[in-house]
């Protein structure tokens, strides 16, 4: 059986001037596909076995290639945008014909030269297409455990759930909304700490350190912001959580811990309306 979008070993069943025809095996020679001449390894003869990737050419005909393809069916890969148009984008995946990424399958606006994390699927017209909605393509069998450091690309952001991350571009991870600080965008490569592993293998992540390590880092940030405000922060530790998160990119509890640390060291003074640098 010829499998679209996959690498498979096939047998050369016929030689022609413009290439060779390959089939799943010699007994299924009627189910064959062309491997163009420029793709045929030198010295190839009928009966030889070749590993090829099956896709559709510009005329939607099945065709084989021995080129190294950057993504296969069901996989996830980081691909570069070659061009964009009204109906979608086209990605470089190592073949002459670019891979189509429909507009409806994009999770952010793309421009030529951008890189995006995508999965490969077969659409209703039996064509290979890419999608940035890679949640169902990601694996849940990583060996990561709590407090491990990981890297991954943000592929989707939800107001209800948080930032979805493809750890190592292949494992399912999530930065919950309560752990989202700063300006996190789809496509960002982030470094995070594993805060938990769910029963189904999905990873919970945080871009912040454990509290006893984070206090010092937060304290340094508060001092830096105080310097920017000429030594007077126009709110104190009783400010609303929304104000603290917006201005400091930390939770109210984290802010209060860091402020308490600085107060104990005698570096700041807290008044009824503000925080002053000593």
Secondary structure, DSSP 4 states (H G I P E B T S, - for coil): ---TTSEEEEEEEEEETTEEEEESSGGGTTSEEEEEGGGSPTT--TT-EEEEEEEE-TTS-EEEE-S--S--TT-EEEEEEEEE-SSEEEEE-SSSSPEEEEGGG-SS---TT-EEEEEEEE-TTS-EEEES--GGG-B------TT-EEEEEEEEEETTTEEEEEETTTEEEEEEGGG--S---TT-EEEEEEEEE-TTSPEEEESS--HHHHHHHHHHHHHHHHHHTTTEESS-TTS-HHHHHHHHSS-HHHHHHHHHHHHHTTSEEE-SS-EEE-
